[in-house]
Amino acid sequence: ICSDKTGTLTKNEMTVQKIFCADTMYSVDGVGYEPVGHILKGVGEPVEKAPPELMETLSVGFLCNNAAIGKDKGVYVAKGSNTEAALIVSAMKGKADEKKRKIDEIPFEAKYQYMATMHEAGEDNLICVKGAPERILESCKSMMIDGRSMPLDSELVKTKVEEMARDSLRVLAMAEKRVPHEKHFLDRDDISDLVFVGLQGMMDPPRKEALEAIEKCKTAGIRTVMITGDHSLTASAIARRLNIIKEGEETLTGHDLSKMTDEQLYDVVEDVSVYARVEPEHKFRITKQLQKRGHIVAMTGDGVNDAPALKAADIGVAMGRTGTEVSKEASDIVLTDDNFATIVDAVKEGRHVYDMIWRVILYLLPTNGGQGLTIAGALMLSAFIPVFRDRLPIEPVQILWVNLIIAIACAIPLIWEPPEKGLLKRPPRDPNEKLFNRFFIIRVGIVSLIEVTMIIIMFLLFYHFSGSDPSSIAQAQTIAFTIIIMIEVGYLFTARSLMDSAFAINPFRNRWIIVGVCVTLALQITCLLYTSPSPRDRTRSRMP
């Protein structure tokens, strides 16, 4: 399962916890989207008079933004991107939420890893940019310190990015640029010579249920691969907390993937479980190489550009909450709660459905096999047993009756059988394995042979103890007819599990099985009472 991180493996409940600007690290208290809290210098007292670079860092996050926060049933919630909502909250905590009219915007694209907006700001216009730190630093020539533009210390900034990323924080860089008031359109050429103002690091805690689901995947023989656009250190820290990787295991970045050929990726894809700073086309390449390795691949995605990877995967999984309509159309499954644990629940349900189909087929085939072998056996024995030369042990109308009530009253209740224990402890099923495997053939063969043996023996015993009277053939056929029903009723309790004994299963676990058995026996008794000749009719049948 190749899964996104944000919102799928994590809660997607962003809260800014650290801010770095100039040479100072600040912390932010408060959780969630309620704009209550303070900005603290280090772990000390709240900042009373924020320096210009801190105010600009908060302001850029507030302005370069399309989200909002509001109340839903008295609780503050994000409206739009949770990441952008967290930036609004941090700006409100720092009293830097002054609105400026937006003139133009460059929306975020995974390929460019930034978003930019332009706003009116007095006599000038202000370009605000936020995005991946390494991408923003490439476009910066200076940084703000004490309200002045100073030479950029990129090494210091990178060190702080790594420090925050190791704490499992998602880090965004903020930069700005002033342009003439006459400029009304924003293009990508304007994203250069920026002034770096600061970093904001936000926590997106892992889902508790995702950790449990990943452990279930391991026991089920399913490997979990994290693919994210976040910093590699952030991705690695979250992956370690979720037990996707262990300390020291390799993490590949989108930059690494871009330099690799498909052959080189094929060589390492088996050993890499975390991919960071990934672009949508990388997802497609990862999917194809995993498939070449013989894996059945489920790929999650939510963006328009994820569609090729979702289409290429064996199971494309789109996000129902945050996913675009394009991604949903390209996928096989839409995950309505965007939760990784739901994917694992779907795997369990899929295994249960497969077991259920197999269970019903395994139950019905011996019925047909036993009846078919009874006819064939009677024909072969007719050379030695004279009664089989004139009559068969069961009549065609009896075969039709058995197939009708067994398929309806007995087979259908098997559909409501609860999942077997240990479904996620089995190894994955080989997709090339045929339904009619060795286990299937042996089981169907044994039950069919038991059925045909019992039918023929009971028919011959009744016929023999009746003095081989031709008038008793109908009664012998009734005995054989009823034996089929009784064997199928008995076999129904064994067919409830593919592996476990019938005695290991609570007989009342599936009440529909009991109902089915009662209905079958009631119909059989009704049939026998209705079709049995009266004593007077039997006397007449013996007359010349």
JONORSUL-V478284 format. One record per residue. BURIAL is 1 if it has 9 or more other C-alpha atoms within 8 Angstrom, else 0. Layout:
BURIAL + BURIAL
This chain:
1 + 1 + 1 + 1 + 1 + 1 + 1 + 1 + 1 + 1 + 1 + 1 + 1 + 1 + 1 + 1 + 1 + 1 + 1 + 1 + 1 + 1 + 0 + 0 + 1 + 1 + 1 + 1 + 1 + 1 + 0 + 1 + 1 + 1 + 1 + 0 + 0 + 1 + 1 + 1 + 1 + 0 + 0 + 0 + 0 + 0 + 1 + 0 + 0 + 0 + 0 + 1 + 1 + 1 + 1 + 1 + 1 + 1 + 1 + 1 + 1 + 1 + 1 + 1 + 0 + 0 + 1 + 1 + 1 + 0 + 0 + 0 + 0 + 0 + 0 + 1 + 1 + 1 + 1 + 1 + 1 + 1 + 0 + 1 + 1 + 1 + 1 + 1 + 1 + 1 + 1 + 1 + 1 + 1 + 0 + 1 + 1 + 0 + 0 + 0 + 0 + 1 + 1 + 1 + 1 + 1 + 0 + 1 + 0 + 1 + 0 + 0 + 1 + 1 + 1 + 1 + 1 + 1 + 1 + 1 + 0 + 0 + 0 + 1 + 1 + 1 + 1 + 1 + 1 + 1 + 1 + 1 + 1 + 0 + 1 + 1 + 1 + 0 + 1 + 1 + 1 + 1 + 1 + 1 + 1 + 0 + 0 + 0 + 1 + 0 + 0 + 1 + 0 + 0 + 0 + 0 + 0 + 1 + 0 + 1 + 1 + 1 + 0 + 1 + 1 + 1 + 0 + 1 + 1 + 1 + 1 + 1 + 1 + 1 + 1 + 1 + 1 + 0 + 1 + 0 + 1 + 0 + 0 + 0 + 0 + 1 + 0 + 0 + 0 + 0 + 1 + 0 + 1 + 1 + 1 + 1 + 1 + 1 + 1 + 1 + 1 + 1 + 1 + 1 + 0 + 1 + 1 + 0 + 0 + 1 + 1 + 1 + 1 + 1 + 1 + 1 + 1 + 1 + 1 + 1 + 1 + 1 + 0 + 1 + 1 + 1 + 1 + 1 + 1 + 1 + 1 + 1 + 1 + 1 + 1 + 1 + 1 + 1 + 1 + 1 + 0 + 1 + 1 + 1 + 1 + 0 + 0 + 0 + 0 + 0 + 1 + 1 + 1 + 1 + 0 + 0 + 1 + 0 + 0 + 1 + 0 + 0 + 0 + 0 + 1 + 1 + 0 + 0 + 1 + 0 + 0 + 1 + 1 + 1 + 1 + 1 + 1 + 1 + 1 + 1 + 1 + 1 + 1 + 1 + 1 + 1 + 1 + 1 + 1 + 1 + 1 + 0 + 0 + 0 + 0 + 0 + 1 + 1 + 1 + 1 + 1 + 1 + 1 + 1 + 0 + 1 + 1 + 1 + 1 + 1 + 1 + 1 + 1 + 0 + 1 + 1 + 1 + 1 + 1 + 1 + 0 + 0 + 1 + 1 + 0 + 1 + 1 + 1 + 0 + 1 + 1 + 1 + 1 + 1 + 1 + 0 + 0 + 1 + 1 + 1 + 1 + 1 + 1 + 1 + 0 + 0 + 0 + 1 + 0 + 0 + 1 + 1 + 0 + 0 + 1 + 1 + 0 + 1 + 1 + 1 + 0 + 1 + 1 + 1 + 1 + 1 + 1 + 1 + 1 + 1 + 1 + 0 + 1 + 1 + 1 + 0 + 0 + 1 + 1 + 0 + 1 + 1 + 0 + 0 + 0 + 0 + 0 + 1 + 1 + 0 + 0 + 1 + 1 + 1 + 0 + 0 + 0 + 1 + 1 + 0 + 0 + 1 + 1 + 0 + 1 + 1 + 1 + 0 + 1 + 1 + 1 + 1 + 1 + 1 + 0 + 0 + 1 + 0 + 0 + 0 + 0 + 0 + 1 + 1 + 1 + 1 + 0 + 0 + 0 + 0 + 0 + 0 + 0 + 0 + 0 + 0 + 0 + 0 + 0 + 1 + 1 + 0 + 1 + 1 + 1 + 0 + 1 + 1 + 1 + 1 + 1 + 1 + 0 + 1 + 1 + 1 + 0 + 1 + 1 + 1 + 0 + 1 + 1 + 0 + 0 + 0 + 0 + 0 + 0 + 0 + 0 + 1 + 1 + 0 + 0 + 1 + 1 + 1 + 1 + 1 + 1 + 1 + 1 + 1 + 1 + 0 + 1 + 1 + 1 + 0 + 1 + 1 + 1 + 1 + 1 + 1 + 1 + 0 + 0 + 0 + 0 + 1 + 0 + 0 + 0 + 0 + 0 + 0 + 0 + 1 + 0 + 1 + 1 + 1 + 0 + 1 + 1 + 0 + 1 + 1 + 0 + 0 + 1 + 1 + 0 + 0 + 0 + 1 + 0 + 0 + 0 + 0 + 0 + 0 + 0 + 0 + 0 + 1 + 0 + 0 + 0 + 0 + 0 + 0
